[in-house]
Amino acid sequence: MMLVVETINLRKTYMLGKIPVQALRGVNLRVYPKDFIAILGPSGSDKSTLLNLIGTLDKPTEGKVIID
């Protein structure tokens, strides 16, 4: 079955001054047609970061986002 969205070893690191802060650490995700998914987690768990990377609003530090 064809993938709609795939993330491969997705990583995002922000710099807080001189200190690196790892937001995402190796996220792998596959979304197929007709899938219904929910991104859940507490405040500050980088749900928005993941969605910004999938939506190409931001670039990952490492890894790939593949969109059909």
N, C-alpha and C positions, 0 to 999 in steps of 0.2 A: 504494500500500500504506500502511496506517495506521501511524503511528509509536507506539512504546511510550514512549520517552523522547527528548526533544530538549533540547539546551542551545544557546542563542543568545548569542554574544559574552559568555560567562561570565567574569567577573572577580572576584577576591577579593583584597583588600588588608588586611593586618593592620598595626596600629601597634605598633612596638617602641620604647616611650617616645614620642619625638616624630618618630621616623623611620618613614615608610611602607614596608612590605615587600610587594611584589606577589607573591602566591602563584600565582594563575592569571591569565593574560593573554589574554582573548578566545578561550576554548575553545568550539568548535562540535562537537557530537556528535549523531548520529542513530542510534537503536537501533530496529530493526524486530522484529516478532514472529518468533520462532525464531532470531534472531541469537544467536551465541555470541561474546562479546567478552572481552578480557583487558586490564586496565589495567596496563601495565608501566613500570618506570623505577627509577632508583637511589633509595636512601634519601634523603628530603628533597625529592623532586621533586613533592610535593603530590598524590599519588594519593589519599590519605585525605581531603584537602580536597575534591577533586572528588567523591568518593563521598558525603561528608557533605552537600554541596550538592545532589546528585541525590536523596539520601535525605531531604531537607528537615530535616536536623539543624542546618543553618546557613543563613544567608541570604547571597546573593551581594552584593558591593559594586555590581556592575553586571551587566546581562544577565538572561536568563530561563532557568528550568528548567520545561519543560512535560512533565507526566506524564499519560498516558492514564488 
